[in-house]
Amino acid sequence: MHRIIKEKLPRHIAVIMDGNGRWAKKNTLKRVLGHEKGADSVRTVVKTCRELGVQYLTLFAFSIENWQRPKSEIRALTLLLEKYLRTELQEMKDNGIRLITIGDSGRLPKTVRDALFRAIEETSENSGMILNLALSYGGRDEIVSAVKRVLKDSKSRDIDENTITKEFFSSYLYTANIPDPDLLIRTGEEHRLSNFLLWQLTYTELYFTDVLWPEFSRDDLIEAIMDYQRRERRFGLISDQLSKE
């Protein structure tokens, strides 16, 4: 029987949801049906994280690089996103889930932006789990954007080389108000970060699984969390130092 140690629950879980296209191919279906099936896994993971008490869940829903895909697939993805935002809004409100987003949302179609901002506004007072959707997001783009904002502020603020610390720079990132992920899960057989949260994942525990995203279940999520709980997070220290704290 699965047993999660509540005291060692990751505060923030991030997920690279990979394998929708391969799942569709494996089942001789169109790629869009893989994305539709993947939406069911999103619901499962969001619900499970909320029930377990995870405080932050970040899902890599649409990357900057995804804009290079065929226009038909991009349209299908954005329509699916819009549908998800509209159909799941009441569920988020009922369960105290607050929705936020990171990335260049200005590139999304207007109907998607409208649904996104409505969901963000109508869940803004919720005090339960924070669901963070990475949309039109790229890690390098985020860092470049942060540098540009620092340079812009330096024209009106006293910013010099002594001002720029890791903490100062982090305050210019999209994730300024949320903690770095404790656990990153990537599904779908690949073992890379794919330009996701490059600054924030410095000390994150990485968990890779061959399970394709449309097949990722509650049990798979719990297994990833249990694997995380078996690890010793040292943050550059040694075990003896941790035992003395």
Secondary structure by P-SEA (a helix, b strand, c coil): cccccccccccbbbbccccaaaaaaaacccaaaaaaaaaaaaaaaaaaaaaacccbbbbcccccccccccaaaaaaaaaaaaaaaaaaaaaaaaabbbbbbbcccccccaaaaaaaaaaaaaacccccbbbbbbccccaaaaaaaaaaaaaaaaaccccccccccaaaaaaaccccccccccbbbbcccccccccccccccccbbbbbbccccccccaaaaaaaaaaaaaccccccccaaaaaac
